[in-house]
Amino acid sequence: MASAAEQLASSLNFSSLAKAEELKKRIWFTLGALIVYRLGTYIPLPGVNPDAVADIFRQTQGGVLGLFNMFSGGAVGRLAIFALNIMPYISASIILQLLTSIVPSLEQLKKEGEQGRKVINQYTRYLTVVLALFQAWGIAVGLESSGNVVLEPGLFFRISTVITLLGGTMFLMWLGEQITARGIGNGVSLIIFAGIVAELPQAIAGTLELGRQGALSTGIILGVLVMAVAAIAFIVYMERAQRRLLINYPKRQVGNRLYEGQTSFLPLKLNTAGVIPPIFASSLLLLPTTIASFSQGGDGTGFLASMSAYLGHGRPLYIVLYVALIVFFAFFYTAIVFNPSETADNLKKQGGFIPGIRPGERTADFIDYVLTRITVIGAAYLALICLLPELLISYASLPFYFGGTSLLIVVSVTMDTVAQVHGHLLAHQYEGLVKKAKLKGGRRK
């Protein structure tokens, strides 16, 4: 077994990728689907004035629109048919995950395995339609009240905008599911990944242009480059970090045979919540800025305008609230997605136990004790990574928001996709070894 595993590991190279026809088809399908998505981000909504849209976006890009525009690959700034992107589907998925811990019927569906998961996925699609309808209608009404953005305001414009944006979101949801089933990687994550990465060359070009003009020194640009590489390495290390709890299984007898006890590990991720805490925290803090930009017209008066001034990038109040919300959502979402009592019950049913800890309630308390302490480290890690771009934008005047949430998404999706590619290559190589073994066996006979 060891020699076979070493042979499989050593054979994972470009030559094995060239021979894996199924994997190549999946990669080409994924690339084709992402190209279709990128083309859709350049198709504008019917009945809008592109110049007026660009002016409004320049005024509000520091708010939620700037964050959503980063995730959508510039579709929000161009008011394209994919302006809503896949965000309603992600919001619906998060809401359903939260409800499964509150609503008993949904919690029961979650325990039913594959069939229950299909029902929950269907509920997620229905909720996506509802959220997209509300958001699309809000965008249509907001555009009509934003000056000369709409060429012919009226009910027809609102209906056509709602249908177009809703259709774009549903198409992306379907496209993401197709990538997951027929491509490589998680389709929804790859769509967001493609949107973020697509805006990166423009951001780098803008930074280099500022350096050429003398607005940014060469030392700052080089420092940011080194910092970005260090941040990526740090994210990879932290995302792979685990606290593994030793699990022992006692000896068991099946018929006349006595099987020795086994040992395994229960892995607890350092960052169980993923990128959810910074997304929620950013959206909540940037909401007053966006509302003030629309309601006050950018005149700098009113309560919302004052609040948005205090919550600007790099301001002390913004940094304190940002860190506090990230920490809160890190603990809150971890408590939602990981249930120590349920894990302890499953271990007890399987006969497993943690050495020195009694099965049942004591095991649940110990797992909760460990999980709480590693979540402190995970929340601190998220806060540190997400504060980097805020400080760079405020004190170094960098013209882009590539960092924090976007960097976490890019690195996490890349790691997940590479892991899936390795999995397919391992399966392909294993099939090849099995075929060779069968041929050798046939020749010996």
N, C-alpha and C positions, 0 to 999 in steps of 0.2 A: 504493500500500500504506500509506503514512504517513497519508494523509487518511482511509482506511478505518479504520485503527487509532484515530485521533483521534475519529472518529465513534462508534466502538464505546465508547471510554472515556467520552465525554461523555454517552452514552445510558444509562449505568448509574445509574439513579435509581429512586425509588419507582414512577414511572409504568411503567418497564420491568418492575419486579417484578410489578405488577398485571396485566400482559399475559402474563407467563410462566406459563401454566396448569400445565405439567408441574412447574415448580419449586414452585408453590403446593401442588400435590398432595403433593410430597415433604415440604414443611415441615409440612403438616397431619398427614401420616402419622407423622413424627418426634415431633411434639407429642403425638399420641394414644398412641404407644408409651411415651413417657416418663410420661404420666399413668397408664397401666396399671402401670408399674414402681413409681411412688410409692404407688399404692393397695396394692400387695403388701407394702410396708414397714410397713403398719399391721395386717396380718392376723397374729395371734400363732400360735405353735406350739401344737398341742393338748396339754393335760395339764400346763401350767406355771402357777405362781402369779405373776401380774404384780407384786404388791407385793414378793415376795421377790427377783424378778429385778431390780427397780429398786434394792433395797438392795445387792445384790451388785455391780451395775454402778457404783454410787457409790463402792464400795471399790476397784474395779479399773480405773476409767476413765483413770487415769494410765498404764496399760500399753498392751499391744498392742490390747486391746479398745477403748480410746479412739480409737486410730488407725483401726482397722477400722470403728468406729461412724461416724467422720467420712466415710469412703469410702462406707459403705452408706446414708447419709442417715438415720441413727438406727435402722436395722433391727436392729442388734446390741443396742442398749440396750432395745429392745422385744421381743427374741427373736422376730422376725417370720419368715415363711416364706422371706424373702429375706435372712436374716441372714448367710449365706455370701457373698451378693452375687455379683459376677463375678470375685472375687479368685482362686478356683481356676483359672479359665480364663486369667487373666493370668499366674499362676505357671506353668501348663503351657506357655504360649507362650514365656515366658522360658527355661524349662528346654529346650524344643525348640530354641530359638535357640542356646543354649550347646552342645547336643549336635551341632548341625549342623557345628560347628567341630572336634568331637572324633571323631565316628563317621563313617568314610568313606562308608558307604552313605547316610546322611542328607545328607552334603555333596554326593554325586552327585545325589540327588533335588533338592537346591536348585538345581543347575545345569541341570536339565531344563526349566526354565521353568514355564509354567502347570500342566502335568500334575503335575510334581513338587511344586508348591506345594499342589495339591489333596490329594495324599497326605500331606504334612506337616500340613496343616490337619486331616485325619482323625485322624492320630496325636495331635494336640493335643486333639481332642475326647475320645479314649479316655483320655488322661492326665488330663484334667479330671475325668472320672468317677471315676477312681481317687483323685485328691487330694480331691475332694469327699466321697467315701465315708469316707476316713480322718478328715477334719476333722469331718464330721457325727457319726461314731461317737464321736470324742473329746469333742465338745460334749455329746452325750447322756450319756456316762459322767460327765463333769464336772458336769453339772447334777444328776445323781442323788447325787453326793457333796458337794453344796453346800447341805446343810441341807434346808429345807422348800420348795425350789423346785419339785420335781416332786410332783404330787398323788398319783399312783399309780406308784411306781417299779417297774421290771421289764423283762423282755425286750420286751413289747409296746410300751412307751414308747420303748425304744431303736430298735426297728425302725421305728416310725411317725415318729420324729424324723429318722432317717437318710433315709427315703424322702421326707419333706417337704422337708428341706433340700437333698437331691440334686435333687429335682424343681424346686425354686426356682432353683438354679444353672443347671440345664440349660435351663430356660425363659428365663432372662436371657441365656444364651449364644445361644439361638435368636433372641430378641428383638433382641439386638445385631446379629446377622447380617442380620436383616430390615431394621433401620434403615440399615445400610450399603448394602444392595442396593436398597431401595425408598424410603429417606428421604434425608436430607442429613447429611453428616458421618460420622465413624467411630462405629458403634453402641456398641461397648464403652466408648470414651472418653466418649461422651455420657451413658451410664448412670452412670459415676463422677462426671462433671460435675454431673449432676442431683442426685445424692446430696449432694455437697458444698454446692452452692448452696441446696438445700432447707433445710439447717440454719443458713444464714447469717442469715436474719431473726431467728431465736430468739437467736442469739449476739449480734447487734447490740442486740436488746431487752434482753438481760441486762446488757450493758455500760452502756446508757443508764440502766437501773434502778439500777445501782451508782453511777452519777453522780448520780442524783436523791437517793439515800440518803447521799451524801457519801463513800462508800468510794473513789471515783475522782474526781479533780479534773477540772474542765472543760478545763484545759490539757493534761492527759494524753490525754483523749479526742480533742481537736482534733489533738494531735500524732500520735496513732495514725492518725487519718484522713488527715492529710497524708503520713505515712509509707507508708500503704497505697497511695495514689495514686502516689507516687514509686516504690514497689517495682513496681507494675504497669507503669509506663512503662519502668523499667529492665529488667524481664523481657522486654517486647516488643522492646526494642532488642537485648538479648543473644540472644534466640531467633532473631532475623532476621540476626544478625551472621554473616558468612562470610569465609573466606580463599579467594579465587578464584585458582587457579593457571592461568596462561596456557598454552593448548595450541595448537600450530600443526600444520596438516596440509599436506603438500607438494602441488605441482601433480600432476595425474593426467590421463592420456589415456584416453578411452573412444572407441574407433573412430578416426575422423578428427578428433574434437573434443578440444581441450586445455582443461581446467578449471583455473582459478586456485586457488592454495592458500587454505585457509580457516583462520579463527581462532575458537577457542571457549575456554570456561573450565571448569575442574574445581572445583566449589564444595565447600569443606570447612566444615561447620558448626562454630561455636565450641563448642556443646554437643551433641556427637554422641550422648551417652548418654541425653539427655532427663531424665525424672523417675525413672529406675530407681535411681541411686545414693542419693538421699534415702529412697526407699521401703525399700530393703534395709537401709540404715544405721539407720533408725528402728525397723524390726522387730527387728533383732538387739539393739539397746540396750534396747528396752522389754520384751524377752522375760523377763529375770530379774524385773522388777517384777510382771509378770502371774503368773508361776509362784509367786513368793513370796506373792502375795495369795491364791492358791488353796490352796497347800500349808500355809502357816503360819496361815491364817485371820486375817491382819492383826494378829497379836500382837506383831510387831516383833522377834522372836527368830529365831536361826538364821543360817546363812551367806547364804542367798538374800535374807533380809530385810536383812541388813547391806549386801550388794552392791546391792540395789535402792535403799537409802538413799544410797549413794555415786553411783548413776546417776540421781538425781533431776534434774528439769528445772532447768537453770541451774547445776548443780554443776560445778566445774572439770574433774573427771574425765569427766563426761558430755560436756562441750563439746569437750574434746580428742579423745576417742574418736569423737564424732560427726563432727567435721571430718576426722579421719584416715580413717574408713570411707567418707565421701562421696568423698574424693579417690581412695581405692583403687578403689572401684567405678566411678568416672568413667573411670579409665584402663583398668580391666579390661573393662568393657562396651564401651568404644570399640574396644578391640583385638578383641573378639568380632564386632562388627557391621561393622567396616570393615577390609578386608584390602588393604594397600598393594601387595603383590606381585600379587594378582589384578587390581587396578586398572591397575598398570603393564603387565601382560601384555595386557589388553584394549586399552590405548592402542597398544601395539606392533603388535597384530594389525590395528588400524584405520589404522595409519600415522601416528598422532599422536605428538608429542613435546613435552617442555617445553624452551623455548629455553635452550641452554647446558648441558643435562643429557642424557647418553646414554640411549637407550631401554633398557628391561630392568631389570637389578638396580640400576643407578645411579638410575633414576627411582623405583623402589620405596623406596630409601633416602631420597631427597629428600622424597617424600610422607610417609614415616614421620617424618622430621625435623620437617617443618612441622606435621604432625598432633599430635605430642607436645607441641610448644610452645603450640599453641592450646588443647590439652586442659588445660594448666596454668591458662590463663585461665578456661576453662569450669568446671573444678573449683572454682577460687576463687570464681567467681560463684555456683555452687550452694551452696557452704558459707556464703557471706554471706547469701543469701536465706533459707536454712534456719535460720540462727542467730537471725534477727530474732524469730520467734515464741517461741523458747526464752527469750530475754532479756526479752521483754515479759511472758511468763507468770511468770517468776521475780521480776523487779524491779518490774513495774507491776501485778502480780496481776490481769491480764486473764483473764476466765473462759472464753476460747475459744481454739481451736487453729487459727484461720484464718490460714494463712501457710505459708511454706516449701513443702512438697510440695503441699498443697491449692491454694495460690496458683499454683504452676507448672502444675498440671493445668488449673485453670480458664482461665488465660490462654492456654495452648497449645491447648486444645480450642476456645476461642473463635476464635483466629486461624485454625485449620485449617478450622472450619465457615464462617467468613466468606469464606475463600479459595475454598471449594467453591461457595458461593452466587454469588460473582463469576464463577467458571468457568461455572456454568449460565447466568447472565445473558449472559455473552459469547457462549456458544453460541447462545442464543435470539436475540440481536441479530444475530449473523452469519447465521443462517438467514433472518431478516427482510430483511437487505440482499441476500442471494442471490435471494430471491423478487422483490424490487423490481427487481433488475438483469434478471432473466428477463422480467418483465413489460414493462420498457422496451425490451428487445431484441425482444420479440414485436410491440410496437406499431410499432417502426421498420420491421420487415419488412412 
